[in-house]
Amino acid sequence: MPRAKTLRHSTDARHNEKIAALVGDHGPAGYGAYWMILEIMHREDGLHIEHTKARVRRLAGQVGMEANVFAQLLRDMIEIYELLAVEENYLVSTLSYTRRSKQDKPVTIAPQPTTDEAPTEQAPAPEPDDEETKRYLSKGYNRNGIEMHKWLKLVISRHSPAMERFLMSPLIDQSIYICTHYEIEAILTAIDELQENAELRGRCSTTYDAIRRVLDK
């Protein structure tokens, strides 16, 4: 596979469940390191990086992190967040960012199979939605909004268990509002502040009100 000239990803990529977990634990530094790795990976022939101690150490320098810290972060990306994987001693991405646009695809006319012929290859079936996603989809919410809601609840659970325990969880519309009106770094900072400040938490009855109070002050 040749090198990729571009690295396409959605502007809502940070709300992907796996990426959201990475950001929730490692913050902007983990998020930035992830995209630097992918940029380097997509400049390599085959869209993969040799997974050796020497190459990982050089990769740490390219990302700008201390070698041991980077090695642990890389292990987390592979083993915990499942954003990267090792295949045949090469580091690869588990998420695809190389889908070509319709303009890039050659126009071909495929012969229609006869009734006796079966297709030689089928596209993999999409992963089934969980019950929460199905419920929100049935109510008319799109997947981006649902991922924002899941991301915010995950971050609250990981960073502010006290707020999760004593305040009402955000509704999906409230999660969407917060995620679309505030920067991710500001949201994370607000949630950390609410975890540390019981008095601040006590002024509100919902996580939405508490987060908005901190963000808007």
C-alpha atoms as an extended CHARMM CRD file, in Angstrom:
* protein
*
       217  EXT
         1         1  MET       CA              0.0000000000        0.0000000000        0.0000000000  PROA      1               0.0000000000
         2         2  PRO       CA              1.4640000000        3.3970000000       -0.9510000000  PROA      2               0.0000000000
         3         3  ARG       CA              1.7490000000        6.3820000000        1.3280000000  PROA      3               0.0000000000
         4         4  ALA       CA             -1.3390000000        8.4970000000        1.9510000000  PROA      4               0.0000000000
         5         5  LYS       CA             -1.1670000000       12.0590000000        0.6620000000  PROA      5               0.0000000000
         6         6  THR       CA             -3.8750000000       13.1980000000        3.0340000000  PROA      6               0.0000000000
         7         7  LEU       CA             -5.1380000000       12.1790000000        6.4690000000  PROA      7               0.0000000000
         8         8  ARG       CA             -8.8790000000       12.7240000000        6.5510000000  PROA      8               0.0000000000
         9         9  HSD       CA            -10.8370000000       12.6680000000        9.7890000000  PROA      9               0.0000000000
        10        10  SER       CA            -14.0980000000       14.0460000000       11.0810000000  PROA      10              0.0000000000
        11        11  THR       CA            -14.1400000000       17.2620000000       13.0910000000  PROA      11              0.0000000000
        12        12  ASP       CA            -16.0350000000       15.2050000000       15.6940000000  PROA      12              0.0000000000
        13        13  ALA       CA            -13.2880000000       12.5780000000       15.9160000000  PROA      13              0.0000000000
        14        14  ARG       CA            -12.5840000000       13.4700000000       19.5550000000  PROA      14              0.0000000000
        15        15  HSD       CA            -16.0580000000       12.1860000000       20.4440000000  PROA      15              0.0000000000
        16        16  ASN       CA            -15.2720000000        8.6850000000       19.1800000000  PROA      16              0.0000000000
        17        17  GLU       CA            -15.5830000000        6.4060000000       22.2140000000  PROA      17              0.0000000000
        18        18  LYS       CA            -11.9800000000        5.1590000000       22.0000000000  PROA      18              0.0000000000
        19        19  ILE       CA            -10.4890000000        8.6010000000       21.4060000000  PROA      19              0.0000000000
        20        20  ALA       CA            -12.6860000000       10.0770000000       24.1380000000  PROA      20              0.0000000000
        21        21  ALA       CA            -11.3010000000        7.5420000000       26.6080000000  PROA      21              0.0000000000
        22        22  LEU       CA             -7.7420000000        8.4850000000       25.5990000000  PROA      22              0.0000000000
        23        23  VAL       CA             -8.4750000000       12.2010000000       26.0800000000  PROA      23              0.0000000000
        24        24  GLY       CA            -10.2490000000       11.5380000000       29.3570000000  PROA      24              0.0000000000
        25        25  ASP       CA             -7.1550000000        9.8490000000       30.8020000000  PROA      25              0.0000000000
        26        26  HSD       CA             -4.3020000000       11.7040000000       29.0880000000  PROA      26              0.0000000000
        27        27  GLY       CA             -5.8470000000       15.0440000000       28.1090000000  PROA      27              0.0000000000
        28        28  PRO       CA             -4.7180000000       17.1590000000       25.1540000000  PROA      28              0.0000000000
        29        29  ALA       CA             -1.1900000000       15.7020000000       25.3170000000  PROA      29              0.0000000000
        30        30  GLY       CA             -2.4980000000       12.2050000000       24.6320000000  PROA      30              0.0000000000
        31        31  TYR       CA             -4.7810000000       13.5130000000       21.8840000000  PROA      31              0.0000000000
        32        32  GLY       CA             -1.9400000000       15.3890000000       20.2150000000  PROA      32              0.0000000000
        33        33  ALA       CA              0.4280000000       12.4200000000       20.4500000000  PROA      33              0.0000000000
        34        34  TYR       CA             -2.1720000000       10.1760000000       18.8390000000  PROA      34              0.0000000000
        35        35  TRP       CA             -2.5540000000       12.4060000000       15.7900000000  PROA      35              0.0000000000
        36        36  MET       CA              1.2120000000       12.8900000000       15.4740000000  PROA      36              0.0000000000
        37        37  ILE       CA              1.6250000000        9.1100000000       15.3810000000  PROA      37              0.0000000000
        38        38  LEU       CA             -1.0260000000        8.8480000000       12.6790000000  PROA      38              0.0000000000
        39        39  GLU       CA              0.5730000000       11.6300000000       10.6410000000  PROA      39              0.0000000000
        40        40  ILE       CA              3.9210000000        9.8320000000       10.7910000000  PROA      40              0.0000000000
        41        41  MET       CA              2.2390000000        6.4930000000       10.0320000000  PROA      41              0.0000000000
        42        42  HSD       CA              0.4950000000        7.8750000000        6.9460000000  PROA      42              0.0000000000
        43        43  ARG       CA              3.8080000000        9.1300000000        5.5510000000  PROA      43              0.0000000000
        44        44  GLU       CA              5.2410000000        5.6130000000        5.6710000000  PROA      44              0.0000000000
        45        45  ASP       CA              5.0030000000        3.1210000000        2.8300000000  PROA      45              0.0000000000
        46        46  GLY       CA              2.2490000000        0.6720000000        3.6920000000  PROA      46              0.0000000000
        47        47  LEU       CA              0.6940000000        3.0830000000        6.2160000000  PROA      47              0.0000000000
        48        48  HSD       CA              2.4010000000        1.3250000000        9.1100000000  PROA      48              0.0000000000
        49        49  ILE       CA              5.3850000000        1.8460000000       11.4150000000  PROA      49              0.0000000000
        50        50  GLU       CA              7.9480000000       -0.7880000000       12.3070000000  PROA      50              0.0000000000
        51        51  HSD       CA              7.2820000000       -1.8620000000       15.8970000000  PROA      51              0.0000000000
        52        52  THR       CA             10.7680000000       -2.2810000000       17.3760000000  PROA      52              0.0000000000
        53        53  LYS       CA             12.3560000000       -0.7630000000       20.4860000000  PROA      53              0.0000000000
        54        54  ALA       CA             14.6330000000        1.4050000000       18.3710000000  PROA      54              0.0000000000
        55        55  ARG       CA             11.8010000000        2.6530000000       16.1540000000  PROA      55              0.0000000000
        56        56  VAL       CA              9.5420000000        3.3540000000       19.1340000000  PROA      56              0.0000000000
        57        57  ARG       CA             12.3250000000        5.3440000000       20.7680000000  PROA      57              0.0000000000
        58        58  ARG       CA             12.8030000000        7.4050000000       17.5960000000  PROA      58              0.0000000000
        59        59  LEU       CA              9.0360000000        7.8290000000       17.3840000000  PROA      59              0.0000000000
        60        60  ALA       CA              9.0390000000        9.2710000000       20.8960000000  PROA      60              0.0000000000
        61        61  GLY       CA             11.5270000000       11.8870000000       19.7340000000  PROA      61              0.0000000000
        62        62  GLN       CA              9.3980000000       12.7220000000       16.7290000000  PROA      62              0.0000000000
        63        63  VAL       CA              6.3500000000       13.1740000000       18.9580000000  PROA      63              0.0000000000
        64        64  GLY       CA              8.3850000000       15.1720000000       21.4700000000  PROA      64              0.0000000000
        65        65  MET       CA              7.9180000000       12.9820000000       24.5470000000  PROA      65              0.0000000000
        66        66  GLU       CA             10.3180000000       11.3320000000       26.9750000000  PROA      66              0.0000000000
        67        67  ALA       CA             10.9460000000        7.7510000000       25.8250000000  PROA      67              0.0000000000
        68        68  ASN       CA              9.5290000000        5.9000000000       28.8520000000  PROA      68              0.0000000000
        69        69  VAL       CA              6.4510000000        8.1130000000       29.0610000000  PROA      69              0.0000000000
        70        70  PHE       CA              5.7780000000        7.6650000000       25.3520000000  PROA      70              0.0000000000
        71        71  ALA       CA              6.2820000000        3.8910000000       25.5270000000  PROA      71              0.0000000000
        72        72  GLN       CA              3.6150000000        3.6370000000       28.2410000000  PROA      72              0.0000000000
        73        73  LEU       CA              1.2220000000        5.8810000000       26.3140000000  PROA      73              0.0000000000
        74        74  LEU       CA              1.7640000000        3.7730000000       23.2020000000  PROA      74              0.0000000000
        75        75  ARG       CA              0.9940000000        0.5860000000       25.1650000000  PROA      75              0.0000000000
        76        76  ASP       CA             -2.2020000000        2.1980000000       26.4380000000  PROA      76              0.0000000000
        77        77  MET       CA             -3.2260000000        3.1450000000       22.8940000000  PROA      77              0.0000000000
        78        78  ILE       CA             -2.7740000000       -0.5000000000       21.8940000000  PROA      78              0.0000000000
        79        79  GLU       CA             -4.0100000000       -2.4240000000       24.9300000000  PROA      79              0.0000000000
        80        80  ILE       CA             -6.5690000000       -0.1340000000       26.5980000000  PROA      80              0.0000000000
        81        81  TYR       CA             -7.9910000000        2.2510000000       24.0190000000  PROA      81              0.0000000000
        82        82  GLU       CA             -7.5030000000       -0.1090000000       21.0320000000  PROA      82              0.0000000000
        83        83  LEU       CA             -6.7060000000        2.8030000000       18.7340000000  PROA      83              0.0000000000
        84        84  LEU       CA             -3.5320000000        1.1310000000       17.4690000000  PROA      84              0.0000000000
        85        85  ALA       CA             -2.5520000000       -2.4810000000       16.9430000000  PROA      85              0.0000000000
        86        86  VAL       CA              0.5700000000       -4.5040000000       16.1920000000  PROA      86              0.0000000000
        87        87  GLU       CA              0.3240000000       -6.7330000000       13.1350000000  PROA      87              0.0000000000
        88        88  GLU       CA              3.3310000000       -8.7250000000       11.9500000000  PROA      88              0.0000000000
        89        89  ASN       CA              5.6830000000       -6.4450000000       13.9070000000  PROA      89              0.0000000000
        90        90  TYR       CA              4.1460000000       -3.2890000000       12.4340000000  PROA      90              0.0000000000
        91        91  LEU       CA              2.1650000000       -0.6120000000       14.2330000000  PROA      91              0.0000000000
        92        92  VAL       CA             -1.1380000000        0.0790000000       12.4420000000  PROA      92              0.0000000000
        93        93  SER       CA             -4.2570000000        2.1420000000       13.1010000000  PROA      93              0.0000000000
        94        94  THR       CA             -7.4850000000        0.3570000000       14.0320000000  PROA      94              0.0000000000
        95        95  LEU       CA             -9.4730000000        3.2860000000       12.6200000000  PROA      95              0.0000000000
        96        96  SER       CA             -9.3360000000        4.0660000000        8.9150000000  PROA      96              0.0000000000
        97        97  TYR       CA             -8.6790000000        7.6130000000        7.7490000000  PROA      97              0.0000000000
        98        98  THR       CA             -7.8230000000        6.8530000000        4.1310000000  PROA      98              0.0000000000
        99        99  ARG       CA            -11.2320000000        6.4070000000        2.5400000000  PROA      99              0.0000000000
       100       100  ARG       CA            -11.1770000000        8.0680000000       -0.8530000000  PROA      100             0.0000000000
       101       101  SER       CA            -13.7800000000       10.5740000000       -1.9070000000  PROA      101             0.0000000000
       102       102  LYS       CA            -16.1560000000        9.8320000000       -4.7740000000  PROA      102             0.0000000000
       103       103  GLN       CA            -14.0770000000       12.0860000000       -7.0090000000  PROA      103             0.0000000000
       104       104  ASP       CA            -10.9850000000        9.9830000000       -6.3490000000  PROA      104             0.0000000000
       105       105  LYS       CA            -12.6330000000        6.6480000000       -7.1530000000  PROA      105             0.0000000000
       106       106  PRO       CA            -12.2990000000        5.3250000000      -10.6920000000  PROA      106             0.0000000000
       107       107  VAL       CA            -15.5830000000        4.7630000000      -12.4610000000  PROA      107             0.0000000000
       108       108  THR       CA            -15.9920000000        1.1080000000      -13.3540000000  PROA      108             0.0000000000
       109       109  ILE       CA            -18.9090000000       -1.0040000000      -14.4880000000  PROA      109             0.0000000000
       110       110  ALA       CA            -18.9520000000       -4.3000000000      -12.6850000000  PROA      110             0.0000000000
       111       111  PRO       CA            -20.5540000000       -7.2860000000      -14.4040000000  PROA      111             0.0000000000
       112       112  GLN       CA            -23.7880000000       -8.3820000000      -12.7650000000  PROA      112             0.0000000000
       113       113  PRO       CA            -23.6000000000      -11.8900000000      -11.2800000000  PROA      113             0.0000000000
       114       114  THR       CA            -25.9970000000      -14.4820000000      -12.5630000000  PROA      114             0.0000000000
       115       115  THR       CA            -28.4350000000      -16.1870000000      -10.2480000000  PROA      115             0.0000000000
       116       116  ASP       CA            -26.0310000000      -19.1260000000       -9.9420000000  PROA      116             0.0000000000
       117       117  GLU       CA            -23.1080000000      -16.9460000000       -8.9460000000  PROA      117             0.0000000000
       118       118  ALA       CA            -22.3910000000      -15.7270000000       -5.4490000000  PROA      118             0.0000000000
       119       119  PRO       CA            -20.3850000000      -12.5540000000       -4.8650000000  PROA      119             0.0000000000
       120       120  THR       CA            -16.7330000000      -13.3290000000       -4.2160000000  PROA      120             0.0000000000
       121       121  GLU       CA            -16.4030000000      -10.6970000000       -1.5200000000  PROA      121             0.0000000000
       122       122  GLN       CA            -18.8630000000       -8.9560000000        0.7480000000  PROA      122             0.0000000000
       123       123  ALA       CA            -18.4370000000       -5.8380000000        2.8100000000  PROA      123             0.0000000000
       124       124  PRO       CA            -18.1440000000       -6.6110000000        6.5170000000  PROA      124             0.0000000000
       125       125  ALA       CA            -21.3600000000       -6.1560000000        8.4460000000  PROA      125             0.0000000000
       126       126  PRO       CA            -21.3960000000       -3.0520000000       10.6450000000  PROA      126             0.0000000000
       127       127  GLU       CA            -21.0960000000       -3.5600000000       14.3730000000  PROA      127             0.0000000000
       128       128  PRO       CA            -24.5170000000       -3.7390000000       16.0250000000  PROA      128             0.0000000000
       129       129  ASP       CA            -25.6020000000       -0.6760000000       17.9630000000  PROA      129             0.0000000000
       130       130  ASP       CA            -25.9170000000       -0.9100000000       21.7250000000  PROA      130             0.0000000000
       131       131  GLU       CA            -29.3210000000       -0.3980000000       23.3330000000  PROA      131             0.0000000000
       132       132  GLU       CA            -28.5950000000        3.1930000000       24.3410000000  PROA      132             0.0000000000
       133       133  THR       CA            -27.6360000000        4.1290000000       20.7830000000  PROA      133             0.0000000000
       134       134  LYS       CA            -30.7120000000        2.4010000000       19.3800000000  PROA      134             0.0000000000
       135       135  ARG       CA            -32.9370000000        4.2730000000       21.8190000000  PROA      135             0.0000000000
       136       136  TYR       CA            -31.5470000000        7.6740000000       20.8830000000  PROA      136             0.0000000000
       137       137  LEU       CA            -31.5700000000        6.9020000000       17.1650000000  PROA      137             0.0000000000
       138       138  SER       CA            -35.2480000000        5.9910000000       17.4420000000  PROA      138             0.0000000000
       139       139  LYS       CA            -35.8700000000        9.4140000000       18.9790000000  PROA      139             0.0000000000
       140       140  GLY       CA            -34.2360000000       11.1820000000       16.0440000000  PROA      140             0.0000000000
       141       141  TYR       CA            -30.7700000000       11.9510000000       17.4240000000  PROA      141             0.0000000000
       142       142  ASN       CA            -27.8210000000       11.5430000000       15.0500000000  PROA      142             0.0000000000
       143       143  ARG       CA            -24.7580000000        9.4800000000       15.8400000000  PROA      143             0.0000000000
       144       144  ASN       CA            -22.5110000000       12.5020000000       16.3990000000  PROA      144             0.0000000000
       145       145  GLY       CA            -24.8190000000       13.7800000000       19.1120000000  PROA      145             0.0000000000
       146       146  ILE       CA            -25.0160000000       10.3410000000       20.7010000000  PROA      146             0.0000000000
       147       147  GLU       CA            -21.2100000000       10.0460000000       20.7360000000  PROA      147             0.0000000000
       148       148  MET       CA            -20.9390000000       13.4790000000       22.3930000000  PROA      148             0.0000000000
       149       149  HSD       CA            -23.3480000000       12.3400000000       25.1010000000  PROA      149             0.0000000000
       150       150  LYS       CA            -21.4130000000        9.1100000000       25.6960000000  PROA      150             0.0000000000
       151       151  TRP       CA            -18.1250000000       10.9930000000       25.7670000000  PROA      151             0.0000000000
       152       152  LEU       CA            -19.2850000000       13.5230000000       28.3690000000  PROA      152             0.0000000000
       153       153  LYS       CA            -20.7060000000       10.8240000000       30.6380000000  PROA      153             0.0000000000
       154       154  LEU       CA            -17.4820000000        8.8380000000       30.3220000000  PROA      154             0.0000000000
       155       155  VAL       CA            -15.3140000000       11.8370000000       31.2070000000  PROA      155             0.0000000000
       156       156  ILE       CA            -17.5040000000       12.6880000000       34.2100000000  PROA      156             0.0000000000
       157       157  SER       CA            -17.3040000000        9.0930000000       35.4150000000  PROA      157             0.0000000000
       158       158  ARG       CA            -13.5190000000        8.9670000000       35.0850000000  PROA      158             0.0000000000
       159       159  HSD       CA            -12.6220000000       12.4660000000       36.2650000000  PROA      159             0.0000000000
       160       160  SER       CA            -15.3440000000       13.3710000000       38.7370000000  PROA      160             0.0000000000
       161       161  PRO       CA            -16.9040000000       10.3270000000       40.4320000000  PROA      161             0.0000000000
       162       162  ALA       CA            -18.0940000000       12.6300000000       43.2380000000  PROA      162             0.0000000000
       163       163  MET       CA            -20.1250000000       14.6900000000       40.7760000000  PROA      163             0.0000000000
       164       164  GLU       CA            -21.4770000000       11.5280000000       39.1530000000  PROA      164             0.0000000000
       165       165  ARG       CA            -22.4930000000       10.1900000000       42.5790000000  PROA      165             0.0000000000
       166       166  PHE       CA            -24.3010000000       13.2530000000       43.9280000000  PROA      166             0.0000000000
       167       167  LEU       CA            -25.5700000000       15.1570000000       40.8800000000  PROA      167             0.0000000000
       168       168  MET       CA            -28.0490000000       14.1310000000       38.1960000000  PROA      168             0.0000000000
       169       169  SER       CA            -26.3930000000       12.9600000000       34.9710000000  PROA      169             0.0000000000
       170       170  PRO       CA            -26.6510000000       15.2090000000       31.8950000000  PROA      170             0.0000000000
       171       171  LEU       CA            -29.4490000000       14.6390000000       29.4240000000  PROA      171             0.0000000000
       172       172  ILE       CA            -28.4030000000       14.0490000000       25.8320000000  PROA      172             0.0000000000
       173       173  ASP       CA            -29.4810000000       17.5470000000       24.7370000000  PROA      173             0.0000000000
       174       174  GLN       CA            -27.4270000000       19.0330000000       27.5680000000  PROA      174             0.0000000000
       175       175  SER       CA            -24.3720000000       16.9820000000       26.5840000000  PROA      175             0.0000000000
       176       176  ILE       CA            -24.6880000000       18.0890000000       22.9720000000  PROA      176             0.0000000000
       177       177  TYR       CA            -24.9480000000       21.7340000000       24.0440000000  PROA      177             0.0000000000
       178       178  ILE       CA            -21.8170000000       21.5520000000       26.2000000000  PROA      178             0.0000000000
       179       179  CYS       CA            -19.7720000000       19.6870000000       23.5890000000  PROA      179             0.0000000000
       180       180  THR       CA            -20.7170000000       22.0560000000       20.7700000000  PROA      180             0.0000000000
       181       181  HSD       CA            -20.3760000000       25.3390000000       22.6670000000  PROA      181             0.0000000000
       182       182  TYR       CA            -17.1580000000       24.8270000000       24.6520000000  PROA      182             0.0000000000
       183       183  GLU       CA            -13.6180000000       23.6650000000       23.9150000000  PROA      183             0.0000000000
       184       184  ILE       CA            -12.7100000000       20.1710000000       25.0360000000  PROA      184             0.0000000000
       185       185  GLU       CA             -9.8560000000       21.4470000000       27.2450000000  PROA      185             0.0000000000
       186       186  ALA       CA            -12.2360000000       23.8160000000       29.0400000000  PROA      186             0.0000000000
       187       187  ILE       CA            -14.7310000000       21.0130000000       29.6530000000  PROA      187             0.0000000000
       188       188  LEU       CA            -12.0570000000       18.7350000000       31.1150000000  PROA      188             0.0000000000
       189       189  THR       CA            -10.7460000000       21.5270000000       33.3440000000  PROA      189             0.0000000000
       190       190  ALA       CA            -14.2480000000       22.3040000000       34.6190000000  PROA      190             0.0000000000
       191       191  ILE       CA            -14.9370000000       18.6650000000       35.4680000000  PROA      191             0.0000000000
       192       192  ASP       CA            -11.6090000000       18.3400000000       37.3150000000  PROA      192             0.0000000000
       193       193  GLU       CA            -12.4080000000       21.5160000000       39.2900000000  PROA      193             0.0000000000
       194       194  LEU       CA            -15.8150000000       20.1550000000       40.2740000000  PROA      194             0.0000000000
       195       195  GLN       CA            -14.2240000000       16.9370000000       41.5150000000  PROA      195             0.0000000000
       196       196  GLU       CA            -11.9240000000       18.8950000000       43.8210000000  PROA      196             0.0000000000
       197       197  ASN       CA            -14.4490000000       21.4720000000       45.0680000000  PROA      197             0.0000000000
       198       198  ALA       CA            -17.3420000000       19.9760000000       47.0830000000  PROA      198             0.0000000000
       199       199  GLU       CA            -18.7500000000       23.4160000000       47.8570000000  PROA      199             0.0000000000
       200       200  LEU       CA            -18.9880000000       24.2080000000       44.1600000000  PROA      200             0.0000000000
       201       201  ARG       CA            -20.7450000000       20.9020000000       43.4910000000  PROA      201             0.0000000000
       202       202  GLY       CA            -23.1750000000       21.5750000000       46.3420000000  PROA      202             0.0000000000
       203       203  ARG       CA            -24.5570000000       24.6840000000       44.6520000000  PROA      203             0.0000000000
       204       204  CYS       CA            -26.1010000000       22.6500000000       41.8400000000  PROA      204             0.0000000000
       205       205  SER       CA            -28.4530000000       19.7060000000       41.4550000000  PROA      205             0.0000000000
       206       206  THR       CA            -27.3600000000       18.5180000000       38.0010000000  PROA      206             0.0000000000
       207       207  THR       CA            -24.0070000000       17.8980000000       36.3310000000  PROA      207             0.0000000000
       208       208  TYR       CA            -25.1080000000       20.1400000000       33.4570000000  PROA      208             0.0000000000
       209       209  ASP       CA            -25.7190000000       23.1210000000       35.7540000000  PROA      209             0.0000000000
       210       210  ALA       CA            -22.4600000000       22.4990000000       37.6140000000  PROA      210             0.0000000000
       211       211  ILE       CA            -20.3570000000       22.3260000000       34.4480000000  PROA      211             0.0000000000
       212       212  ARG       CA            -22.0530000000       25.3760000000       32.9450000000  PROA      212             0.0000000000
       213       213  ARG       CA            -21.5260000000       27.3310000000       36.1800000000  PROA      213             0.0000000000
       214       214  VAL       CA            -17.7760000000       26.6990000000       36.0130000000  PROA      214             0.0000000000
       215       215  LEU       CA            -17.4820000000       27.2400000000       32.2550000000  PROA      215             0.0000000000
       216       216  ASP       CA            -19.4360000000       30.5070000000       32.2910000000  PROA      216             0.0000000000
       217       217  LYS       CA            -17.8290000000       32.1160000000       35.3040000000  PROA      217             0.0000000000
